[in-house]
Amino acid sequence: MPKKVCKAAAKKMQKNLFTQDQVCQSNLAEIEIKYSTRVKPSEMDKIVSSHEAYDILKNIYPSLEHREYFYMLCLNRNNKVLGYSLISMGGLSSTVVDVRIIMQTALKANACSIILSHYVESIFMHSNLP
């Protein structure tokens, strides 16, 4: 809103001609942050080692061999998994990762820490991890 309109609306609000909701209406987009879970905290997986992170991630990744994937795990303060998100799905030889998407996802989930994982089928399936 132009400054003159805002000042006029504020004055009318002081005189009880407009409600606060009417004054605050504008052409701006509303930003809503939402995260909901159906998993009880006692049922969340806890990660205390890279092997445990690997075990969780290998169940998330698809069995397709023709794409690269980039996933993230969001963790709470107790290293319990709040959830996971597919950040990027690429082609045969690359995938593009936007840091802003990672940060948005972590903030929406109220994560205290994150684990990032880049999946290349030939490397992932032939790793030395048990």
Number of C-alpha atoms within 10 A of each C-alpha: 11 6 8 9 11 13 13 12 19 18 13 14 16 12 10 10 12 14 14 13 9 11 16 13 9 10 7 8 6 7 6 6 10 9 10 8 9 5 10 8 13 8 9 14 16 18 17 11 8 11 12 12 17 16 13 17 18 13 9 13 15 12 11 8 10 12 17 19 21 19 20 20 22 24 24 17 10 11 17 20 23 24 18 20 15 15 20 18 17 14 11 11 9 14 18 13 16 10 10 9 12 19 13 12 22 22 15 14 20 16 20 14 15 20 14 14 16 17 20 18 17 10 9 14 12 8 8 7 10 6
